[in-house]
């Protein structure tokens, strides 16, 4: 039995080494200046399902209370995200692995950062693995698609935050 267990562990370690070699993580950093204090910005756009307002995605909290460890379902369950980090003016989330699909370790982080007493920056960062994409052109296109989508989201957050 010990021998079988050792063999399984060796094979698992070898397999994980093979899959980790191909990973290619990218990080997309985006930000926008907002003419409101960070706390006011966060109050308007920082709810875990406020994504429906600034990105236009249908959102439902399926587990938790909207705080740490909460799970949100986007687009009727096509996208699942778990909040894995939270401060008074930020949160981070990840998308879990789905059996049978490529796992890109997708993580997002958004923060309202104070700049002065009356201004702030909204920051949004994405990190994920692009190694499943065919070539550099496909990787660049995917990055620019996401950058465009979330830059638009930041613009929507600015409009919401600065509206009276």
C-alpha positions as CSV (number, residue, x, y, z in Angstrom):
1,X,0.0,0.0,0.0
2,X,2.8,2.4,0.9
3,X,4.5,1.6,-2.4
4,X,1.3,2.5,-4.4
5,X,0.9,5.7,-2.4
6,X,4.5,6.7,-3.1
7,X,4.0,6.0,-6.8
8,X,0.9,8.0,-7.0
9,X,2.6,11.0,-5.2
10,X,5.6,10.8,-7.6
11,X,3.3,10.7,-10.6
12,X,1.2,13.6,-9.3
13,X,4.3,15.7,-8.6
14,X,5.7,15.0,-12.1
15,X,2.4,15.8,-13.7
16,X,2.1,19.1,-11.8
17,X,5.6,20.0,-13.0
18,X,4.7,19.4,-16.6
19,X,1.6,21.6,-16.4
20,X,3.3,24.5,-14.5
21,X,6.0,24.8,-17.1
22,X,3.6,26.1,-19.8
23,X,1.9,28.8,-17.6
24,X,2.2,32.4,-18.9
25,X,0.7,34.9,-16.5
26,X,-0.2,38.4,-17.6
27,X,-1.3,41.3,-15.4
28,X,-3.4,44.2,-16.7
29,X,-3.2,47.3,-14.6
30,X,-5.9,50.0,-15.2
31,X,-6.9,53.2,-13.3
32,X,-9.0,56.3,-13.6
33,X,-9.0,59.6,-11.7
34,X,-12.3,60.4,-10.0
35,X,-13.3,63.8,-8.6
36,X,-14.8,62.4,-5.4
37,X,-13.4,61.1,-2.1
38,X,-12.5,57.4,-2.2
39,X,-15.1,56.5,0.5
40,X,-17.9,58.1,-1.6
41,X,-16.6,56.3,-4.8
42,X,-16.6,53.0,-3.0
43,X,-20.0,53.5,-1.6
44,X,-21.4,53.9,-5.1
45,X,-19.4,51.2,-7.0
46,X,-17.9,48.9,-4.5
47,X,-20.8,46.5,-3.7
48,X,-19.9,43.0,-4.8
49,X,-22.8,43.0,-7.3
50,X,-22.4,46.6,-8.4
51,X,-20.7,45.0,-11.4
52,X,-24.2,44.9,-12.9
53,X,-24.2,48.7,-12.9
54,X,-20.7,49.4,-14.2
55,X,-20.1,46.4,-16.4
56,X,-23.6,45.6,-17.4
57,X,-23.5,41.9,-16.2
58,X,-26.4,40.3,-14.5
59,X,-25.2,39.5,-10.9
60,X,-26.5,37.4,-8.1
61,X,-24.9,36.6,-4.7
62,X,-25.3,32.8,-4.4
63,X,-23.4,32.3,-1.2
64,X,-22.4,34.7,1.6
65,X,-23.4,38.2,2.4
66,X,-21.5,40.1,-0.3
67,X,-18.3,40.1,1.8
68,X,-15.2,37.9,2.2
69,X,-15.9,34.4,0.9
70,X,-19.1,35.4,-0.9
71,X,-19.8,33.9,-4.3
72,X,-21.3,35.9,-7.1
73,X,-22.9,34.4,-10.2
74,X,-22.6,36.5,-13.4
75,X,-24.6,36.0,-16.6
76,X,-26.9,33.4,-15.1
77,X,-24.1,31.2,-13.8
78,X,-21.8,31.3,-16.8
79,X,-19.2,33.0,-14.6
80,X,-18.7,32.3,-10.9
81,X,-16.4,34.5,-8.8
82,X,-15.4,34.1,-5.1
83,X,-14.3,37.1,-3.1
84,X,-10.9,36.2,-1.7
85,X,-9.7,39.6,-0.3
86,X,-11.4,42.6,1.1
87,X,-10.6,45.9,2.8
88,X,-12.8,49.0,3.5
89,X,-12.1,50.3,-0.1
90,X,-11.2,47.2,-2.1
91,X,-11.9,43.6,-2.9
92,X,-10.2,40.8,-4.8
93,X,-11.9,37.8,-6.4
94,X,-11.0,34.6,-8.3
95,X,-12.8,32.3,-10.7
96,X,-12.7,28.7,-9.6
97,X,-11.4,25.8,-11.8
98,X,-14.1,24.1,-13.9
99,X,-13.7,20.4,-14.5
100,X,-12.7,19.7,-18.1
101,X,-11.8,23.3,-18.9
102,X,-8.5,25.1,-19.1
103,X,-7.8,26.8,-15.7
104,X,-6.4,30.3,-16.2
105,X,-6.2,31.2,-12.5
106,X,-8.2,34.4,-13.2
107,X,-8.0,37.0,-10.5
108,X,-9.4,40.5,-10.3
109,X,-8.8,43.2,-7.8
110,X,-10.4,46.6,-7.6
111,X,-9.7,49.5,-5.2
112,X,-10.8,53.1,-4.6
113,X,-7.5,54.8,-3.6
114,X,-7.6,58.2,-1.9
115,X,-5.4,60.8,-3.6
116,X,-6.5,64.0,-1.8
117,X,-9.4,64.7,0.6
118,X,-11.7,65.3,-2.4
119,X,-10.2,63.1,-5.2
120,X,-9.3,59.4,-5.7
121,X,-8.3,56.8,-8.2
122,X,-10.2,53.7,-9.1
123,X,-7.8,50.9,-9.8
124,X,-8.6,47.6,-11.5
125,X,-6.1,44.8,-11.9
126,X,-6.5,41.5,-13.7
127,X,-4.1,38.6,-13.6
128,X,-4.5,35.3,-15.5
129,X,-2.8,32.7,-17.6
130,X,-2.8,33.1,-21.4
131,X,-0.8,29.9,-22.2
132,X,-3.8,28.3,-23.7
133,X,-4.0,30.8,-26.5
134,X,-2.5,29.9,-29.9
135,X,0.1,32.5,-30.4
136,X,1.3,36.0,-29.4
137,X,-1.3,37.7,-31.6
138,X,-4.1,35.8,-29.9
139,X,-2.6,36.6,-26.5
140,X,-2.3,40.3,-27.3
141,X,-5.9,40.4,-28.7
142,X,-7.3,38.8,-25.5
143,X,-5.4,41.2,-23.3
144,X,-6.6,44.2,-25.3
145,X,-10.2,42.9,-25.3
146,X,-10.1,42.7,-21.5
147,X,-8.3,46.0,-21.1
148,X,-11.0,47.7,-23.3
149,X,-13.9,46.1,-21.4
150,X,-12.5,47.1,-18.0
151,X,-11.4,50.5,-19.1
152,X,-15.0,51.1,-20.1
153,X,-16.1,49.8,-16.7
154,X,-13.8,52.3,-15.0
155,X,-15.4,55.0,-17.1
156,X,-18.8,53.9,-16.0
157,X,-17.6,53.8,-12.3
158,X,-16.3,57.4,-12.7
159,X,-19.7,58.5,-14.1
160,X,-21.6,56.8,-11.3
161,X,-19.3,58.1,-8.6
162,X,-19.3,61.7,-9.9
163,X,-23.0,61.9,-10.5
164,X,-25.0,63.9,-8.0
